């Protein structure tokens, strides 16, 4: 149901980015470069976004939390 609501979709994408970056920091072998598959490719993309764009992701997470807590 997150597909039909844009704010829910953004929340799911932000949580996926943060989760993939966190998993990469704890267990790097789970998102290894040599593994293949569509799901792993998507997870690798989100992992890279979380690691390389972390200040922007952090600002987006704070803004999303503010909008969920105070604007809804």
Predicted model as a PDB file, atoms N, CA, C, CB and O in Angstrom, pLDDT in the B-factor column:
MODEL        1                                                                  
ATOM      1  N   UNK A   1       0.809  -1.193   0.000  1.00 56.00           N  
ATOM      2  CA  UNK A   1       0.000   0.000   0.000  1.00 56.00           C  
ATOM      3  C   UNK A   1       0.860   1.268   0.000  1.00 56.00           C  
ATOM      4  CB  UNK A   1      -0.924  -0.008   1.195  1.00 56.00           C  
ATOM      5  O   UNK A   1       0.332   2.367  -0.168  1.00 56.00           O  
ATOM      6  N   UNK A   2       2.175   1.129   0.186  1.00 58.00           N  
ATOM      7  CA  UNK A   2       3.051   2.302   0.171  1.00 58.00           C  
ATOM      8  C   UNK A   2       3.212   2.866  -1.228  1.00 58.00           C  
ATOM      9  CB  UNK A   2       4.414   1.950   0.741  1.00 58.00           C  
ATOM     10  O   UNK A   2       3.655   4.004  -1.385  1.00 58.00           O  
ATOM     11  N   UNK A   3       2.868   2.107  -2.234  1.00 66.00           N  
ATOM     12  CA  UNK A   3       3.004   2.573  -3.614  1.00 66.00           C  
ATOM     13  C   UNK A   3       2.002   3.682  -3.908  1.00 66.00           C  
ATOM     14  CB  UNK A   3       2.811   1.408  -4.598  1.00 66.00           C  
ATOM     15  O   UNK A   3       2.297   4.588  -4.687  1.00 66.00           O  
ATOM     16  N   UNK A   4       0.836   3.623  -3.303  1.00 77.00           N  
ATOM     17  CA  UNK A   4      -0.219   4.570  -3.609  1.00 77.00           C  
ATOM     18  C   UNK A   4      -0.106   5.880  -2.844  1.00 77.00           C  
ATOM     19  CB  UNK A   4      -1.536   3.950  -3.328  1.00 77.00           C  
ATOM     20  O   UNK A   4      -0.736   6.869  -3.218  1.00 77.00           O  
ATOM     21  N   UNK A   5       0.678   5.902  -1.793  1.00 80.00           N  
ATOM     22  CA  UNK A   5       0.862   7.108  -0.996  1.00 80.00           C  
ATOM     23  C   UNK A   5       2.320   7.542  -1.137  1.00 80.00           C  
ATOM     24  CB  UNK A   5       0.479   6.866   0.510  1.00 80.00           C  
ATOM     25  O   UNK A   5       3.226   6.788  -0.785  1.00 80.00           O  
ATOM     26  N   UNK A   6       2.551   8.749  -1.646  1.00 80.00           N  
ATOM     27  CA  UNK A   6       3.907   9.204  -1.954  1.00 80.00           C  
ATOM     28  C   UNK A   6       4.752   9.344  -0.694  1.00 80.00           C  
ATOM     29  CB  UNK A   6       3.860  10.534  -2.697  1.00 80.00           C  
ATOM     30  O   UNK A   6       5.936   9.008  -0.713  1.00 80.00           O  
ATOM     31  N   UNK A   7       4.177   9.829   0.390  1.00 82.00           N  
ATOM     32  CA  UNK A   7       4.933   9.991   1.626  1.00 82.00           C  
ATOM     33  C   UNK A   7       5.331   8.626   2.195  1.00 82.00           C  
ATOM     34  CB  UNK A   7       4.110  10.786   2.659  1.00 82.00           C  
ATOM     35  O   UNK A   7       6.435   8.474   2.718  1.00 82.00           O  
ATOM     36  N   UNK A   8       4.457   7.652   2.099  1.00 82.00           N  
ATOM     37  CA  UNK A   8       4.789   6.310   2.558  1.00 82.00           C  
ATOM     38  C   UNK A   8       5.879   5.685   1.696  1.00 82.00           C  
ATOM     39  CB  UNK A   8       3.546   5.427   2.552  1.00 82.00           C  
ATOM     40  O   UNK A   8       6.753   4.982   2.205  1.00 82.00           O  
ATOM     41  N   UNK A   9       5.827   5.939   0.403  1.00 82.00           N  
ATOM     42  CA  UNK A   9       6.858   5.438  -0.497  1.00 82.00           C  
ATOM     43  C   UNK A   9       8.218   6.042  -0.154  1.00 82.00           C  
ATOM     44  CB  UNK A   9       6.492   5.746  -1.953  1.00 82.00           C  
ATOM     45  O   UNK A   9       9.220   5.326  -0.122  1.00 82.00           O  
ATOM     46  N   UNK A  10       8.265   7.341   0.100  1.00 83.00           N  
ATOM     47  CA  UNK A  10       9.515   7.981   0.498  1.00 83.00           C  
ATOM     48  C   UNK A  10      10.041   7.434   1.822  1.00 83.00           C  
ATOM     49  CB  UNK A  10       9.320   9.483   0.602  1.00 83.00           C  
ATOM     50  O   UNK A  10      11.249   7.258   1.984  1.00 83.00           O  
ATOM     51  N   UNK A  11       9.151   7.166   2.758  1.00 84.00           N  
ATOM     52  CA  UNK A  11       9.554   6.599   4.039  1.00 84.00           C  
ATOM     53  C   UNK A  11      10.164   5.220   3.856  1.00 84.00           C  
ATOM     54  CB  UNK A  11       8.363   6.525   4.989  1.00 84.00           C  
ATOM     55  O   UNK A  11      11.190   4.910   4.460  1.00 84.00           O  
ATOM     56  N   UNK A  12       9.548   4.398   3.035  1.00 84.00           N  
ATOM     57  CA  UNK A  12      10.064   3.047   2.787  1.00 84.00           C  
ATOM     58  C   UNK A  12      11.427   3.108   2.105  1.00 84.00           C  
ATOM     59  CB  UNK A  12       9.073   2.238   1.923  1.00 84.00           C  
ATOM     60  O   UNK A  12      12.324   2.343   2.458  1.00 84.00           O  
ATOM     61  N   UNK A  13      11.597   3.998   1.142  1.00 83.00           N  
ATOM     62  CA  UNK A  13      12.886   4.118   0.445  1.00 83.00           C  
ATOM     63  C   UNK A  13      13.967   4.603   1.399  1.00 83.00           C  
ATOM     64  CB  UNK A  13      12.770   5.081  -0.755  1.00 83.00           C  
ATOM     65  O   UNK A  13      15.080   4.078   1.377  1.00 83.00           O  
ATOM     66  N   UNK A  14      13.667   5.591   2.238  1.00 85.00           N  
ATOM     67  CA  UNK A  14      14.656   6.069   3.207  1.00 85.00           C  
ATOM     68  C   UNK A  14      15.036   4.989   4.208  1.00 85.00           C  
ATOM     69  CB  UNK A  14      14.123   7.287   3.944  1.00 85.00           C  
ATOM     70  O   UNK A  14      16.210   4.840   4.548  1.00 85.00           O  
ATOM     71  N   UNK A  15      14.058   4.242   4.678  1.00 84.00           N  
ATOM     72  CA  UNK A  15      14.360   3.155   5.608  1.00 84.00           C  
ATOM     73  C   UNK A  15      15.192   2.062   4.941  1.00 84.00           C  
ATOM     74  CB  UNK A  15      13.067   2.561   6.163  1.00 84.00           C  
ATOM     75  O   UNK A  15      16.069   1.479   5.578  1.00 84.00           O  
ATOM     76  N   UNK A  16      14.927   1.780   3.671  1.00 83.00           N  
ATOM     77  CA  UNK A  16      15.712   0.786   2.940  1.00 83.00           C  
ATOM     78  C   UNK A  16      17.156   1.243   2.772  1.00 83.00           C  
ATOM     79  CB  UNK A  16      15.084   0.512   1.571  1.00 83.00           C  
ATOM     80  O   UNK A  16      18.081   0.447   2.932  1.00 83.00           O  
ATOM     81  N   UNK A  17      17.355   2.514   2.451  1.00 79.00           N  
ATOM     82  CA  UNK A  17      18.710   3.049   2.303  1.00 79.00           C  
ATOM     83  C   UNK A  17      19.467   2.961   3.623  1.00 79.00           C  
ATOM     84  CB  UNK A  17      18.666   4.508   1.811  1.00 79.00           C  
ATOM     85  O   UNK A  17      20.614   2.516   3.654  1.00 79.00           O  
ATOM     86  N   UNK A  18      18.837   3.381   4.701  1.00 81.00           N  
ATOM     87  CA  UNK A  18      19.496   3.347   6.010  1.00 81.00           C  
ATOM     88  C   UNK A  18      19.773   1.916   6.462  1.00 81.00           C  
ATOM     89  CB  UNK A  18      18.639   4.065   7.054  1.00 81.00           C  
ATOM     90  O   UNK A  18      20.828   1.646   7.036  1.00 81.00           O  
ATOM     91  N   UNK A  19      18.856   1.012   6.216  1.00 80.00           N  
ATOM     92  CA  UNK A  19      19.035  -0.384   6.608  1.00 80.00           C  
ATOM     93  C   UNK A  19      20.161  -1.038   5.835  1.00 80.00           C  
ATOM     94  CB  UNK A  19      17.752  -1.161   6.401  1.00 80.00           C  
ATOM     95  O   UNK A  19      20.957  -1.777   6.415  1.00 80.00           O  
ATOM     96  N   UNK A  20      20.244  -0.782   4.535  1.00 77.00           N  
ATOM     97  CA  UNK A  20      21.311  -1.379   3.732  1.00 77.00           C  
ATOM     98  C   UNK A  20      22.679  -0.857   4.143  1.00 77.00           C  
ATOM     99  CB  UNK A  20      21.077  -1.103   2.253  1.00 77.00           C  
ATOM    100  O   UNK A  20      23.641  -1.623   4.190  1.00 77.00           O  
ATOM    101  N   UNK A  21      22.781   0.426   4.440  1.00 77.00           N  
ATOM    102  CA  UNK A  21      24.062   0.977   4.897  1.00 77.00           C  
ATOM    103  C   UNK A  21      24.443   0.402   6.255  1.00 77.00           C  
ATOM    104  CB  UNK A  21      23.994   2.513   4.976  1.00 77.00           C  
ATOM    105  O   UNK A  21      25.620   0.147   6.511  1.00 77.00           O  
ATOM    106  N   UNK A  22      23.459   0.194   7.124  1.00 79.00           N  
ATOM    107  CA  UNK A  22      23.733  -0.378   8.440  1.00 79.00           C  
ATOM    108  C   UNK A  22      24.166  -1.836   8.335  1.00 79.00           C  
ATOM    109  CB  UNK A  22      22.500  -0.263   9.334  1.00 79.00           C  
ATOM    110  O   UNK A  22      25.104  -2.257   9.013  1.00 79.00           O  
ATOM    111  N   UNK A  23      23.492  -2.603   7.494  1.00 77.00           N  
ATOM    112  CA  UNK A  23      23.874  -4.005   7.293  1.00 77.00           C  
ATOM    113  C   UNK A  23      25.274  -4.098   6.710  1.00 77.00           C  
ATOM    114  CB  UNK A  23      22.868  -4.718   6.371  1.00 77.00           C  
ATOM    115  O   UNK A  23      26.044  -4.984   7.081  1.00 77.00           O  
ATOM    116  N   UNK A  24      25.608  -3.198   5.807  1.00 75.00           N  
ATOM    117  CA  UNK A  24      26.946  -3.182   5.206  1.00 75.00           C  
ATOM    118  C   UNK A  24      28.016  -2.919   6.263  1.00 75.00           C  
ATOM    119  CB  UNK A  24      27.026  -2.118   4.099  1.00 75.00           C  
ATOM    120  O   UNK A  24      29.105  -3.487   6.192  1.00 75.00           O  
ATOM    121  N   UNK A  25      27.718  -2.065   7.241  1.00 76.00           N  
ATOM    122  CA  UNK A  25      28.703  -1.783   8.280  1.00 76.00           C  
ATOM    123  C   UNK A  25      28.859  -2.946   9.255  1.00 76.00           C  
ATOM    124  CB  UNK A  25      28.314  -0.529   9.036  1.00 76.00           C  
ATOM    125  O   UNK A  25      29.943  -3.143   9.805  1.00 76.00           O  
ATOM    126  N   UNK A  26      27.800  -3.714   9.478  1.00 81.00           N  
ATOM    127  CA  UNK A  26      27.879  -4.842  10.412  1.00 81.00           C  
ATOM    128  C   UNK A  26      28.411  -6.115   9.766  1.00 81.00           C  
ATOM    129  CB  UNK A  26      26.518  -5.114  11.000  1.00 81.00           C  
ATOM    130  O   UNK A  26      29.276  -6.786  10.328  1.00 81.00           O  
ATOM    131  N   UNK A  27      27.903  -6.441   8.604  1.00 76.00           N  
ATOM    132  CA  UNK A  27      28.285  -7.691   7.928  1.00 76.00           C  
ATOM    133  C   UNK A  27      28.513  -7.415   6.444  1.00 76.00           C  
ATOM    134  CB  UNK A  27      27.189  -8.792   8.120  1.00 76.00           C  
ATOM    135  O   UNK A  27      27.589  -7.558   5.644  1.00 76.00           O  
ATOM    136  N   UNK A  28      29.727  -7.022   6.065  1.00 74.00           N  
ATOM    137  CA  UNK A  28      29.984  -6.679   4.665  1.00 74.00           C  
ATOM    138  C   UNK A  28      29.834  -7.849   3.698  1.00 74.00           C  
ATOM    139  CB  UNK A  28      31.358  -6.119   4.537  1.00 74.00           C  
ATOM    140  O   UNK A  28      29.626  -7.631   2.505  1.00 74.00           O  
ATOM    141  N   UNK A  29      29.933  -9.061   4.177  1.00 75.00           N  
ATOM    142  CA  UNK A  29      29.838 -10.217   3.280  1.00 75.00           C  
ATOM    143  C   UNK A  29      28.422 -10.448   2.754  1.00 75.00           C  
ATOM    144  CB  UNK A  29      30.316 -11.460   3.997  1.00 75.00           C  
ATOM    145  O   UNK A  29      28.246 -11.135   1.748  1.00 75.00           O  
ATOM    146  N   UNK A  30      27.421  -9.891   3.411  1.00 69.00           N  
ATOM    147  CA  UNK A  30      26.048 -10.070   2.932  1.00 69.00           C  
ATOM    148  C   UNK A  30      25.798  -9.353   1.622  1.00 69.00           C  
ATOM    149  CB  UNK A  30      25.067  -9.581   3.968  1.00 69.00           C  
ATOM    150  O   UNK A  30      25.022  -9.825   0.791  1.00 69.00           O  
ATOM    151  N   UNK A  31      26.450  -8.215   1.428  1.00 64.00           N  
ATOM    152  CA  UNK A  31      26.287  -7.444   0.200  1.00 64.00           C  
ATOM    153  C   UNK A  31      27.599  -7.464  -0.581  1.00 64.00           C  
ATOM    154  CB  UNK A  31      25.850  -5.981   0.512  1.00 64.00           C  
ATOM    155  O   UNK A  31      28.150  -6.414  -0.912  1.00 64.00           O  
ATOM    156  N   UNK A  32      28.078  -8.637  -0.863  1.00 66.00           N  
ATOM    157  CA  UNK A  32      29.361  -8.816  -1.545  1.00 66.00           C  
ATOM    158  C   UNK A  32      29.256  -8.399  -3.006  1.00 66.00           C  
ATOM    159  CB  UNK A  32      29.828 -10.276  -1.443  1.00 66.00           C  
ATOM    160  O   UNK A  32      28.185  -8.481  -3.605  1.00 66.00           O  
ATOM    161  N   UNK A  33      30.376  -7.950  -3.578  1.00 65.00           N  
ATOM    162  CA  UNK A  33      30.394  -7.505  -4.972  1.00 65.00           C  
ATOM    163  C   UNK A  33      30.203  -8.648  -5.958  1.00 65.00           C  
ATOM    164  CB  UNK A  33      31.692  -6.799  -5.267  1.00 65.00           C  
ATOM    165  O   UNK A  33      29.704  -8.423  -7.060  1.00 65.00           O  
ATOM    166  N   UNK A  34      30.581  -9.848  -5.598  1.00 67.00           N  
ATOM    167  CA  UNK A  34      30.551 -10.968  -6.536  1.00 67.00           C  
ATOM    168  C   UNK A  34      29.203 -11.671  -6.618  1.00 67.00           C  
ATOM    169  CB  UNK A  34      31.594 -11.958  -6.157  1.00 67.00           C  
ATOM    170  O   UNK A  34      28.990 -12.467  -7.533  1.00 67.00           O  
ATOM    171  N   UNK A  35      28.300 -11.407  -5.704  1.00 67.00           N  
ATOM    172  CA  UNK A  35      26.979 -12.028  -5.746  1.00 67.00           C  
ATOM    173  C   UNK A  35      26.131 -11.372  -6.830  1.00 67.00           C  
ATOM    174  CB  UNK A  35      26.279 -11.922  -4.370  1.00 67.00           C  
ATOM    175  O   UNK A  35      26.333 -10.207  -7.172  1.00 67.00           O  
ATOM    176  N   UNK A  36      25.178 -12.135  -7.367  1.00 69.00           N  
ATOM    177  CA  UNK A  36      24.327 -11.616  -8.429  1.00 69.00           C  
ATOM    178  C   UNK A  36      22.858 -11.775  -8.040  1.00 69.00           C  
ATOM    179  CB  UNK A  36      24.618 -12.337  -9.765  1.00 69.00           C  
ATOM    180  O   UNK A  36      22.527 -12.425  -7.049  1.00 69.00           O  
ATOM    181  N   UNK A  37      22.012 -11.183  -8.823  1.00 73.00           N  
ATOM    182  CA  UNK A  37      20.577 -11.270  -8.610  1.00 73.00           C  
ATOM    183  C   UNK A  37      19.961  -9.888  -8.566  1.00 73.00           C  
ATOM    184  CB  UNK A  37      20.268 -12.027  -7.324  1.00 73.00           C  
ATOM    185  O   UNK A  37      20.627  -8.908  -8.231  1.00 73.00           O  
ATOM    186  N   UNK A  38      18.692  -9.816  -8.905  1.00 69.00           N  
ATOM    187  CA  UNK A  38      18.010  -8.529  -8.965  1.00 69.00           C  
ATOM    188  C   UNK A  38      17.890  -7.880  -7.591  1.00 69.00           C  
ATOM    189  CB  UNK A  38      16.635  -8.700  -9.573  1.00 69.00           C  
ATOM    190  O   UNK A  38      18.076  -6.671  -7.454  1.00 69.00           O  
ATOM    191  N   UNK A  39      17.581  -8.675  -6.585  1.00 68.00           N  
ATOM    192  CA  UNK A  39      17.411  -8.117  -5.243  1.00 68.00           C  
ATOM    193  C   UNK A  39      18.736  -7.580  -4.728  1.00 68.00           C  
ATOM    194  CB  UNK A  39      16.852  -9.177  -4.276  1.00 68.00           C  
ATOM    195  O   UNK A  39      18.780  -6.509  -4.122  1.00 68.00           O  
ATOM    196  N   UNK A  40      19.810  -8.312  -4.963  1.00 73.00           N  
ATOM    197  CA  UNK A  40      21.109  -7.841  -4.502  1.00 73.00           C  
ATOM    198  C   UNK A  40      21.555  -6.583  -5.230  1.00 73.00           C  
ATOM    199  CB  UNK A  40      22.144  -8.926  -4.676  1.00 73.00           C  
ATOM    200  O   UNK A  40      22.212  -5.728  -4.636  1.00 73.00           O  
ATOM    201  N   UNK A  41      21.215  -6.457  -6.492  1.00 73.00           N  
ATOM    202  CA  UNK A  41      21.561  -5.243  -7.229  1.00 73.00           C  
ATOM    203  C   UNK A  41      20.832  -4.044  -6.626  1.00 73.00           C  
ATOM    204  CB  UNK A  41      21.210  -5.393  -8.733  1.00 73.00           C  
ATOM    205  O   UNK A  41      21.426  -2.980  -6.451  1.00 73.00           O  
ATOM    206  N   UNK A  42      19.568  -4.208  -6.314  1.00 73.00           N  
ATOM    207  CA  UNK A  42      18.795  -3.127  -5.709  1.00 73.00           C  
ATOM    208  C   UNK A  42      19.354  -2.784  -4.334  1.00 73.00           C  
ATOM    209  CB  UNK A  42      17.308  -3.515  -5.602  1.00 73.00           C  
ATOM    210  O   UNK A  42      19.472  -1.609  -3.989  1.00 73.00           O  
ATOM    211  N   UNK A  43      19.699  -3.803  -3.547  1.00 74.00           N  
ATOM    212  CA  UNK A  43      20.259  -3.555  -2.221  1.00 74.00           C  
ATOM    213  C   UNK A  43      21.617  -2.873  -2.308  1.00 74.00           C  
ATOM    214  CB  UNK A  43      20.382  -4.862  -1.447  1.00 74.00           C  
ATOM    215  O   UNK A  43      21.936  -2.023  -1.476  1.00 74.00           O  
ATOM    216  N   UNK A  44      22.421  -3.236  -3.305  1.00 74.00           N  
ATOM    217  CA  UNK A  44      23.733  -2.598  -3.472  1.00 74.00           C  
ATOM    218  C   UNK A  44      23.581  -1.133  -3.831  1.00 74.00           C  
ATOM    219  CB  UNK A  44      24.551  -3.318  -4.548  1.00 74.00           C  
ATOM    220  O   UNK A  44      24.346  -0.295  -3.354  1.00 74.00           O  
ATOM    221  N   UNK A  45      22.612  -0.816  -4.658  1.00 75.00           N  
ATOM    222  CA  UNK A  45      22.375   0.584  -5.028  1.00 75.00           C  
ATOM    223  C   UNK A  45      21.983   1.393  -3.793  1.00 75.00           C  
ATOM    224  CB  UNK A  45      21.271   0.688  -6.113  1.00 75.00           C  
ATOM    225  O   UNK A  45      22.484   2.499  -3.592  1.00 75.00           O  
ATOM    226  N   UNK A  46      21.102   0.852  -2.976  1.00 73.00           N  
ATOM    227  CA  UNK A  46      20.681   1.552  -1.773  1.00 73.00           C  
ATOM    228  C   UNK A  46      21.827   1.660  -0.773  1.00 73.00           C  
ATOM    229  CB  UNK A  46      19.490   0.842  -1.137  1.00 73.00           C  
ATOM    230  O   UNK A  46      21.936   2.653  -0.054  1.00 73.00           O  
ATOM    231  N   UNK A  47      22.678   0.643  -0.728  1.00 74.00           N  
ATOM    232  CA  UNK A  47      23.837   0.677   0.169  1.00 74.00           C  
ATOM    233  C   UNK A  47      24.774   1.795  -0.239  1.00 74.00           C  
ATOM    234  CB  UNK A  47      24.581  -0.674   0.163  1.00 74.00           C  
ATOM    235  O   UNK A  47      25.255   2.544   0.611  1.00 74.00           O  
ATOM    236  N   UNK A  48      25.037   1.915  -1.525  1.00 75.00           N  
ATOM    237  CA  UNK A  48      25.918   2.974  -2.009  1.00 75.00           C  
ATOM    238  C   UNK A  48      25.334   4.359  -1.744  1.00 75.00           C  
ATOM    239  CB  UNK A  48      26.180   2.799  -3.498  1.00 75.00           C  
ATOM    240  O   UNK A  48      26.065   5.282  -1.386  1.00 75.00           O  
ATOM    241  N   UNK A  49      24.037   4.507  -1.916  1.00 75.00           N  
ATOM    242  CA  UNK A  49      23.402   5.785  -1.612  1.00 75.00           C  
ATOM    243  C   UNK A  49      23.540   6.129  -0.134  1.00 75.00           C  
ATOM    244  CB  UNK A  49      21.927   5.753  -2.008  1.00 75.00           C  
ATOM    245  O   UNK A  49      23.784   7.282   0.220  1.00 75.00           O  
ATOM    246  N   UNK A  50      23.385   5.136   0.718  1.00 72.00           N  
ATOM    247  CA  UNK A  50      23.497   5.367   2.155  1.00 72.00           C  
ATOM    248  C   UNK A  50      24.904   5.710   2.587  1.00 72.00           C  
ATOM    249  CB  UNK A  50      23.028   4.164   2.904  1.00 72.00           C  
ATOM    250  O   UNK A  50      25.091   6.503   3.509  1.00 72.00           O  
ATOM    251  N   UNK A  51      25.909   5.122   1.932  1.00 74.00           N  
ATOM    252  CA  UNK A  51      27.287   5.384   2.319  1.00 74.00           C  
ATOM    253  C   UNK A  51      27.813   6.676   1.716  1.00 74.00           C  
ATOM    254  CB  UNK A  51      28.169   4.232   1.910  1.00 74.00           C  
ATOM    255  O   UNK A  51      28.474   7.447   2.412  1.00 74.00           O  
ATOM    256  N   UNK A  52      27.546   6.929   0.469  1.00 78.00           N  
ATOM    257  CA  UNK A  52      28.136   8.081  -0.218  1.00 78.00           C  
ATOM    258  C   UNK A  52      27.358   9.378  -0.003  1.00 78.00           C  
ATOM    259  CB  UNK A  52      28.227   7.796  -1.692  1.00 78.00           C  
ATOM    260  O   UNK A  52      27.946  10.460  -0.003  1.00 78.00           O  
ATOM    261  N   UNK A  53      26.092   9.281   0.173  1.00 78.00           N  
ATOM    262  CA  UNK A  53      25.262  10.478   0.347  1.00 78.00           C  
ATOM    263  C   UNK A  53      24.705  10.559   1.766  1.00 78.00           C  
ATOM    264  CB  UNK A  53      24.111  10.483  -0.669  1.00 78.00           C  
ATOM    265  O   UNK A  53      23.579  11.021   1.955  1.00 78.00           O  
ATOM    266  N   UNK A  54      25.462  10.125   2.756  1.00 78.00           N  
ATOM    267  CA  UNK A  54      24.941  10.019   4.109  1.00 78.00           C  
ATOM    268  C   UNK A  54      24.487  11.343   4.715  1.00 78.00           C  
ATOM    269  CB  UNK A  54      25.972   9.416   4.981  1.00 78.00           C  
ATOM    270  O   UNK A  54      23.490  11.332   5.437  1.00 78.00           O  
ATOM    271  N   UNK A  55      25.146  12.496   4.478  1.00 83.00           N  
ATOM    272  CA  UNK A  55      24.592  13.733   5.049  1.00 83.00           C  
ATOM    273  C   UNK A  55      23.215  14.076   4.470  1.00 83.00           C  
ATOM    274  CB  UNK A  55      25.554  14.895   4.805  1.00 83.00           C  
ATOM    275  O   UNK A  55      22.332  14.536   5.193  1.00 83.00           O  
ATOM    276  N   UNK A  56      23.040  13.854   3.180  1.00 82.00           N  
ATOM    277  CA  UNK A  56      21.749  14.143   2.553  1.00 82.00           C  
ATOM    278  C   UNK A  56      20.679  13.163   3.022  1.00 82.00           C  
ATOM    279  CB  UNK A  56      21.873  14.093   1.027  1.00 82.00           C  
ATOM    280  O   UNK A  56      19.529  13.547   3.237  1.00 82.00           O  
ATOM    281  N   UNK A  57      21.057  11.911   3.177  1.00 80.00           N  
ATOM    282  CA  UNK A  57      20.103  10.912   3.672  1.00 80.00           C  
ATOM    283  C   UNK A  57      19.708  11.230   5.103  1.00 80.00           C  
ATOM    284  CB  UNK A  57      20.700   9.490   3.587  1.00 80.00           C  
ATOM    285  O   UNK A  57      18.544  11.070   5.469  1.00 80.00           O  
ATOM    286  N   UNK A  58      20.649  11.675   5.914  1.00 81.00           N  
ATOM    287  CA  UNK A  58      20.347  12.019   7.300  1.00 81.00           C  
ATOM    288  C   UNK A  58      19.388  13.204   7.374  1.00 81.00           C  
ATOM    289  CB  UNK A  58      21.636  12.336   8.062  1.00 81.00           C  
ATOM    290  O   UNK A  58      18.460  13.205   8.183  1.00 81.00           O  
ATOM    291  N   UNK A  59      19.609  14.203   6.538  1.00 85.00           N  
ATOM    292  CA  UNK A  59      18.701  15.363   6.511  1.00 85.00           C  
ATOM    293  C   UNK A  59      17.315  14.936   6.059  1.00 85.00           C  
ATOM    294  CB  UNK A  59      19.247  16.469   5.578  1.00 85.00           C  
ATOM    295  O   UNK A  59      16.311  15.386   6.613  1.00 85.00           O  
ATOM    296  N   UNK A  60      17.257  14.073   5.057  1.00 84.00           N  
ATOM    297  CA  UNK A  60      15.949  13.582   4.582  1.00 84.00           C  
ATOM    298  C   UNK A  60      15.241  12.773   5.660  1.00 84.00           C  
ATOM    299  CB  UNK A  60      16.122  12.722   3.316  1.00 84.00           C  
ATOM    300  O   UNK A  60      14.021  12.866   5.798  1.00 84.00           O  
ATOM    301  N   UNK A  61      15.985  11.982   6.424  1.00 84.00           N  
ATOM    302  CA  UNK A  61      15.373  11.204   7.510  1.00 84.00           C  
ATOM    303  C   UNK A  61      14.815  12.122   8.595  1.00 84.00           C  
ATOM    304  CB  UNK A  61      16.401  10.233   8.122  1.00 84.00           C  
ATOM    305  O   UNK A  61      13.728  11.873   9.116  1.00 84.00           O  
ATOM    306  N   UNK A  62      15.542  13.169   8.933  1.00 86.00           N  
ATOM    307  CA  UNK A  62      15.061  14.111   9.946  1.00 86.00           C  
ATOM    308  C   UNK A  62      13.816  14.841   9.449  1.00 86.00           C  
ATOM    309  CB  UNK A  62      16.164  15.125  10.312  1.00 86.00           C  
ATOM    310  O   UNK A  62      12.856  15.013  10.199  1.00 86.00           O  
ATOM    311  N   UNK A  63      13.830  15.267   8.194  1.00 88.00           N  
ATOM    312  CA  UNK A  63      12.654  15.943   7.643  1.00 88.00           C  
ATOM    313  C   UNK A  63      11.454  15.009   7.578  1.00 88.00           C  
ATOM    314  CB  UNK A  63      12.961  16.490   6.252  1.00 88.00           C  
ATOM    315  O   UNK A  63      10.331  15.428   7.860  1.00 88.00           O  
ATOM    316  N   UNK A  64      11.674  13.757   7.212  1.00 86.00           N  
ATOM    317  CA  UNK A  64      10.580  12.795   7.147  1.00 86.00           C  
ATOM    318  C   UNK A  64      10.027  12.510   8.549  1.00 86.00           C  
ATOM    319  CB  UNK A  64      11.054  11.488   6.481  1.00 86.00           C  
ATOM    320  O   UNK A  64       8.814  12.410   8.731  1.00 86.00           O  
ATOM    321  N   UNK A  65      10.913  12.383   9.527  1.00 86.00           N  
ATOM    322  CA  UNK A  65      10.453  12.157  10.900  1.00 86.00           C  
ATOM    323  C   UNK A  65       9.644  13.347  11.400  1.00 86.00           C  
ATOM    324  CB  UNK A  65      11.648  11.898  11.835  1.00 86.00           C  
ATOM    325  O   UNK A  65       8.615  13.166  12.050  1.00 86.00           O  
ATOM    326  N   UNK A  66      10.098  14.561  11.103  1.00 89.00           N  
ATOM    327  CA  UNK A  66       9.360  15.755  11.504  1.00 89.00           C  
ATOM    328  C   UNK A  66       7.975  15.785  10.859  1.00 89.00           C  
ATOM    329  CB  UNK A  66      10.146  17.019  11.130  1.00 89.00           C  
ATOM    330  O   UNK A  66       6.983  16.100  11.517  1.00 89.00           O  
ATOM    331  N   UNK A  67       7.916  15.460   9.581  1.00 86.00           N  
ATOM    332  CA  UNK A  67       6.616  15.510   8.906  1.00 86.00           C  
ATOM    333  C   UNK A  67       5.684  14.424   9.406  1.00 86.00           C  
ATOM    334  CB  UNK A  67       6.794  15.380   7.401  1.00 86.00           C  
ATOM    335  O   UNK A  67       4.476  14.641   9.502  1.00 86.00           O  
ATOM    336  N   UNK A  68       6.222  13.262   9.725  1.00 84.00           N  
ATOM    337  CA  UNK A  68       5.360  12.183  10.249  1.00 84.00           C  
ATOM    338  C   UNK A  68       4.868  12.510  11.656  1.00 84.00           C  
ATOM    339  CB  UNK A  68       6.121  10.837  10.260  1.00 84.00           C  
ATOM    340  O   UNK A  68       3.704  12.276  11.982  1.00 84.00           O  
ATOM    341  N   UNK A  69       5.754  13.048  12.482  1.00 88.00           N  
ATOM    342  CA  UNK A  69       5.381  13.310  13.870  1.00 88.00           C  
ATOM    343  C   UNK A  69       4.469  14.534  14.043  1.00 88.00           C  
ATOM    344  CB  UNK A  69       6.626  13.497  14.691  1.00 88.00           C  
ATOM    345  O   UNK A  69       3.539  14.508  14.848  1.00 88.00           O  
ATOM    346  N   UNK A  70       4.739  15.597  13.289  1.00 89.00           N  
ATOM    347  CA  UNK A  70       4.056  16.846  13.572  1.00 89.00           C  
ATOM    348  C   UNK A  70       3.048  17.285  12.511  1.00 89.00           C  
ATOM    349  CB  UNK A  70       5.059  17.906  13.748  1.00 89.00           C  
ATOM    350  O   UNK A  70       2.160  18.083  12.811  1.00 89.00           O  
ATOM    351  N   UNK A  71       3.158  16.800  11.314  1.00 82.00           N  
ATOM    352  CA  UNK A  71       2.259  17.267  10.262  1.00 82.00           C  
ATOM    353  C   UNK A  71       1.112  16.313   9.970  1.00 82.00           C  
ATOM    354  CB  UNK A  71       3.032  17.499   9.010  1.00 82.00           C  
ATOM    355  O   UNK A  71       0.174  16.687   9.265  1.00 82.00           O  
ATOM    356  N   UNK A  72       1.158  15.125  10.476  1.00 72.00           N  
ATOM    357  CA  UNK A  72       0.055  14.185  10.229  1.00 72.00           C  
ATOM    358  C   UNK A  72      -0.896  14.137  11.386  1.00 72.00           C  
ATOM    359  CB  UNK A  72       0.584  12.796   9.953  1.00 72.00           C  
ATOM    360  O   UNK A  72      -1.880  13.399  11.347  1.00 72.00           O  
TER     361      UNK A  72                                                      
ENDMDL                                                                          
END                                                                             
